[in-house]
Amino acid sequence: MLGHTTIEYCASLIQTGGALGQINPSALLFSPAKMLMFTGWFYLCFYCAQKLQYSTIVSSKFRSLATLVALFLGPICILALMIFVPLKQSLVSGARFSDTLRNYLEDLVAGARRLGAASEEEEPALVLLDSSGRSMDDIYGHDDRKRVDSRALTLTETIIAEALDQRASDILIDPRSEQKYAIRFRVDGLLRIFQEADSDISRAVVNSIKAVSGMDISEKRRPQDGAFVAKKGDVTSSFRVASAGVLNGEKLSIRVLNHDASTHSLDDVGWTKKQLTLVREMVAKPSGMILICGPTGSGKTSTMYAMLNEMDRFTRNVITVEDPIEAILPEASQIEINAKADITFAKALRSMLRQDPDVICVGEIRDEETAQIALRAAQTGHLVLATLHCDSNAAAIIRLLDLGVSPALIASGLHLVISQRLLRCLCEACKRPAEFTPSQIREFKRNQVAYQEILAPVGCRRCNDTGYYGRTAVGDLTVVTAQLKTSIAQDKGIADQLRDSGAKKGSSNLNKQALRKVVSGLTTLEEITRVIG
């Protein structure tokens, strides 16, 4: 019976023009086309689920459910996002949806082409090295590394690579609870969450970074300091690490040192033409102190490097003392502070004065001894560049007086004081004209402000949906004139006068400079309020 049925089936195939070797693939249950579509669907679903594991789009509370949905509906999720993102941008910007969708698809195609071009040449891997040049394999040993959680090592390298790609200045790894750690990046002065990870793998990441930084892994309570290097191809980045024992675990702070500072120029800072002319005149002088002040993260060191880059270091002997050295300056002698070796700012400055310097750069004035040596050097024919942590130009002079420096020494050595802040710039790819209420428009007209040129942030992929990309500086410059020198040297009440009026005047000048950048479409009023107040 079975043989008879088979013969009849084969005969029917022959009658319909088919043969066993010429069966139509579409008649099969698993044809090559169906298998190809199934494989593509499977990999797209897996890709979406993998991306959601490290994405901040979905909160950690719903991440498991979102991953499960993506495993079955990955391509549909991609299609929904391709429609939702341009629709959101068109509603915010007021542009037509068709134009926004076309631009979005063009960006996707361009990104795919760049990805294809990058895949042709294999991208070099990121390698973490300690201060002596040893890699993770050398630190752990090839056999020991296999026993170390490979996920932790991979996540460590991913964190460092992403921080560099996102232009982060700091990486913070701190425990939120006994089960979760938060990994955050500081980009353009603000913190953003990169990932929340389980405590087990996070502790392994912390130990990996401490190991490559030359720190004691077994010590988790006392603060420690270390440093390491990340190398990717020909690009080398340096990092400074600090650990501290906190509630629920150990916190790690990683500072990404700015090696691009050696290429900065004064034109890149963001000051006005009048300010640039004044600073260049002061930098060209043979002696005197230029003091750059501002809070942490206000770009003081980058500005100081920009001034050094204005100088002819072939004909002038430039010596710097820094903690740490953030960038290599060709034709300059750079000294790094080392507390363990008893190399302090004051001792390094004394040594520098015996090395025939023309220009002395002090990374930070922290005590009376350093301030006095630097100001005396400015008196004796040296150009001194220094930074000081304070809020305004008036506060800088008050700080020097509070450190115990004599008013006569300040008056004779100090030539220029600069107070600086950094404002985030609007993203060029997504900024749009700002909308104001009628009362705001009346206020702008009353103050003769061209409000039509003021722009507002939107958010796109380039700026990670923040609306801002990069930063620019605003500065308040005070030249220490002969009249001000006399007031500092003779008037015993100069500190009280500066406290009463100097801080308000400095804030007002910074606000004026910042408002000009708002009217020119570089930043926003909200950013001025956040940074300057």
C-alpha positions, 0 to 999 in steps of 0.5 A: 500500500505504501509503495503504491501511494509513493508511485502515484505521488511520483507520477503526479509530479511527473504529470505536473512537469516536476521531477524529484530533482526539480521540485519547486523550492517554494513548495517545501516547508523549509525553503532556502528563502524562508530559512534566510528570512528566519535567520535574519529575523532571529539575528535582528531579534537577538541584536535588539535584545542585546542592545537593550541590556546596555541601553538607558532608553528603558528603565532597569525595572522594565528591562527584562520585559523589554528584552523578552519582547525584543527577542520575538519582535525585534524588527518590528521594534526597529521599524517603530523606532524608525517612525517614532524618532523622526515623528518626535523631531518633526513635532518639536521642530515644526518641520514636515514629517516627510523631510524629517524622515528623509533626513533620518534615513539619510543619516542611517545610510551614511552610518551604515556606509561608515560602519561598512568602511570601518569593518573593512579595516579591523578596528584596533582593540582597546588595551589597558596598561598600568604606569609601567606598561603592563597589560591585563594579561601581564598583571593577571597572567594568561592562566589567571585571566581565564579564571577572572570573570571575562564579562568583567574585563569586557565591561571594563574595556567597554566602559573606558571605550564608551567614555572616550567616544562620548567625550567624558571628562570623568567616570564615576562607579558608585554603589546605589544599593547592595545589589546595584552599582551606577556607572556615570559619565560626566560629559560637558560638565553634567553627569549622565547614567551610562549603565546600571549593573549588578554589584557582583560584576561591578565589584569585579570591574572596580577590582580590574581598574584598581589592579591596572592602576597599581592600587591595593585590591584588598584595601576597600575602606581607605582612600587610594590613588592610582593611574593607568593608560588606555591605548587604541591603535596610535591613540593613547589616553591617560586616566587618574583614579581615586577610590573611597569606601562608601556605604554599600561598597567602594566608590571609584572616580576616574578622571580622563586627562585632556591630552588635546590641551597641547593643541589648544589655542586662545582662539578656541577658548571662546573669549571676545576679540578685545579679551584675546588682544589683551591676553596676548599682550600680557602673554608677550610681556617678559614678567608678571603674573597671570592668575586664572581662577574659577571653580573646579571644571571651569577650564582653567588648565586648558586656558593655561595650556592655550596661553603656553601654546601662544609662546615661542618655546624655542626662544623661551625656557618654559617650565611647568609644575603640575598635578598631574601633567595633563598634556605633553608640551614640546620644547617645555620642561614639565615637572609632576607633583609626587607627594610620596617622593616629597615633590611639592609645588613649593619645592618644585618652584624653588628648583625651577628658579635655579634652571634659568626659566623665562616662563613658569607655569604653576598648576595650582596655588594651594598654600602661602609658600607657593603663592609667595614664591610665584609672586616673587618670581613674577617680580624678578623678571619671570612670566608666571602663569598660575591657577587658583580655585575661587569664584571671581577676580575679587575673590582671587585677591582676597584668597591671596590675602587670606593665605598670608601673602603681603599686600605689597607683594600682590600689588607688585607681582600680579598683572592680570586676573581672569575669572572663567566659566564654561557654558554648554554649546547648543548642538548644531544638528538640532537647535531651533528658534526659541519660543517666548511668551508675550511678556518675555518678548516685551522684556526683550524689546525693552532691553533692546535684545534681538530675541529672534536670534535666540535658539533652543535645544531639541536633542538628537543622536549626535548630542545624545538627546541633550540638545548640547554638544561641546562647551565655550568659555566666558571670562571676566578679565581684570587688569591690575592697574597702577591705581588698583596696585596702590589700593591693594598695597596701601589701603588696609580695607581693600579686602572688605571693599572687594568682598562688598562689590567685587564679587557682584561686579564679576558676576555681572561681567560674566553674565554680560559675556554669556548673554552675548553668546545667547543672542548669537545662538551659541547657548541658552538662558537656562545654561547661564542660570545653571552655570553663573546664576 
